[in-house]
Amino acid sequence: MIRLERQRRSSRLSLTPLIDVVFILLIFFMLESDFLRPYVMDLAQQGGGQRDPTVKAMPVVIELHADESVWINKERYPFEQIEEMLQDLNPSAESAVVVAADPGVPLQRAVSIIDILHELGLVNIAITEAQQFDQ
């Protein structure tokens, strides 16, 4: 009888290590996930800047490339003309703006663009890595 009681105790599995592993995996995947990328890719695939009458806020995609080129909604512009080009687009305050930069772009260029966006009253800004497209 004592032997049967020992077998019952030893046959119980503790779920504590399993729960610990699940939480560690959950934390790992949360840290490794990029929750912004699907949103940014959707905006970039919309073409940015193409007006849709059903949408009030037009998305703006600004790409900064390592060769010092600046693209707004897939059109190339000189860096000096960015502010006036953005004013010509006349995006609303609710417009989503994606600033995408190549790894070789100096941080100051991206910060300068973000400063211009803030001066224009645009605060819905996402920053991501630039994707390659046909020029």
N, C-alpha and C positions, 0 to 999 in steps of 0.2 A: 504494500500500500504506500509506503514511503517512496518507493521507486516510481510509482505511477504519478505521484504528486511532483516529483522532481522533473519528470518528463514533461508534464504540463507547463511547469515554470520555464523550462529551457526551450520549449517550442514557441513561446511568445516572441514576436518580433517587435523590436522597438522602432517606431516610426520617426524618432527624433533625427537620426542621421539622414534619412530620406528627405525630411522636410528641410534640413540644413542645405542639402545639395540643391533642392529645388529653388530655395531662396538665393543661393549663390548664382545659379544659372539665370534666374530672373534678373538679378542685379547686373550680371555680365551682359546680357542681351539689351538691357535698358541703356547701359553705358555705350555699347557698341552701335546702337541703332542711330540712324540719322533721320529724325522725324521731320526735318525741314525739307529734305531732298525731294520727296514726292510733290510737295506743294510748289517748290521752285521749278521742277521739271514741268509741271502742268502749266505754269505761267509762261515758261520759255516756249513750250510747244504751241501755246495760243498765238504765238507770233508777236506778242507784245505790241502795243500801239495800234493794232487794228481795231477800230471801233466796232463794237457790237451794240446795236440799239437797245437790247434787253439788259445790258450791263451798264450801270451808272459809272463805276470806277474802272478806268482803263489801266491795265497792268503795264509797267514800264520795265524793260530788261536792259540793264547797262552792263556791258562786258568790257573788262580791262585786260588786255593781252600783254604778254611779255615783250612784244615788239613795239610797245608804247602806243598801240592803236586803241581807240575807244569806239565802241559800237553801242548805239542806242537803238533798240528794236531792230536789230540786224542790219543797220546802216552805219557806215563808218563816218566819224566826225573828228575834227581836230579837237584836242583837249581844251583849247582856248574857247571854243564855241559851245561847250557843253551846257553852260548855264542858259544861254539864249535859246538853244535847241530845246531844253527842257521847258522853258517858258512858252515856246511855240507849241509844244505838245499840250500844254495847259491841263495837266492831270489834276484830278480832284484830290482833296485831302485824304480821301479814303482809298486812293489808288495804291495798289501793291507795287512796290519797287524792289527789283532784284538786282543787287550789285554782285556780279560774278567776276572773279579775278583769277588769272593764271597764277601758278606758284611763284613765278619770277617777278611779279608786279610789286614795286615798293609799297609798303604799307601807307606811306604818306599820300600816294595817289588815290588809294581807296578812301582814306579819311577825308581828303579834299572833296571827293565826289559826295560823300555822305554829308559833309558840311553844306554843300550847295543844295542838296535835297532838303536839309533841315531849314535852310533859309527860304526855300519855296513852300514850306509848310507840309512837306511830306514826311511822315513819321512811320509809316507801315513799310519798313525796310528789312529785307532779308539779304544775308551775305552768304555766298556759296562759291564753289569752284567753277570756273568758266568751262563751258562745254564747247567742243569744236563744231563748227558748222561750215558749210560751203560759202566761201567769200566771193 
